[in-house]
Amino acid sequence: MVLELRCRRCGKQRTFLPVDLLKICNPMHPVHLPPFECGRCGTAEFVSVRTRVPLPEEYGRLSIRRPVGQVWKWRTSLLGD
């Protein structure tokens, strides 16, 4: 399963693995609410959250934001890496 966050204001979209967000966010945080604001707009008001199961052909092609180290630093990698 992946979480897709999309800002309806600026169109920025990011895909995360739920297990990565658990390391950063409160485990009791509701999945339907955005865990943080849009990096471009600076507000969570327009951010929508969608959960989905990736298609088999997306493995190795779908870009996933992954945390790097102990701070809020992210990198983009391919699903399955």
N, C-alpha and C positions, 0 to 999 in steps of 0.2 A: 504494500500500500504506500502511496505517496500523498503528500499534502501540496496542493497548488494554491498559492496566494497570488491574487491579482488585484491591482489597484484599478478601480473603475474610473478614477480621475485622470491618471496619466498613462495607464495601459501597461505599466511594469508588471511582469509576471515572473514568479520564482517557484521552483519545485523543491520540496524538502522531504527527507525521510523522517517519519514521526519519531523514531528512536533518537535522532540527532536533536530534535527540538526538546525532547524530554530532559536532555542533559543541561539545557539552558533555561527552560521555562518550568514553572510549577507543574508537577505531574497532575494536579487537580484542575488545571486550566481547561475550560471547555473547548473541545476540538472545533466547534463551529465559530468560535471567535478568533480573530487574528491575534497571534502571539506577540506581535510588535507592529509598529507603524511602517508605512511605505518609506523606503530609504530616499526616494526622490521627492515626494510631497511632504513628508514629515507628519502625516496624520494616519490614524487607523480607521477613520470614519468611512473611507471608500474602499477599504481592503476586504475582499471576499475570500473565503476559505472553501476549498473543495477537496474532498478525499476521493481517491480512485485507485483502482488496481491497474498498474501499467500493462500494456499489451505485450505479448512475447517479443514482437519485433522491435519494441522500444529499448530492450536491453542492449547496452552498448551504444545507444544513440541519444537517450533522454538525458538532458543536462540536469544534474541535481546539485543544489547548494549544500556543502558539507562544512562543518566547523573545522577550524585548524587551530590546534593548541587549546589553551585554557581561556583564551579571551574571545570576544565576539568578532572573530576574523573568519571569513567564509571564502571558500573556493568553489568553483564549478567543476564537477566531474561527471562522467557518464554513468548511467544506471547500470549496476552490476560490477562497478570497480570498487 
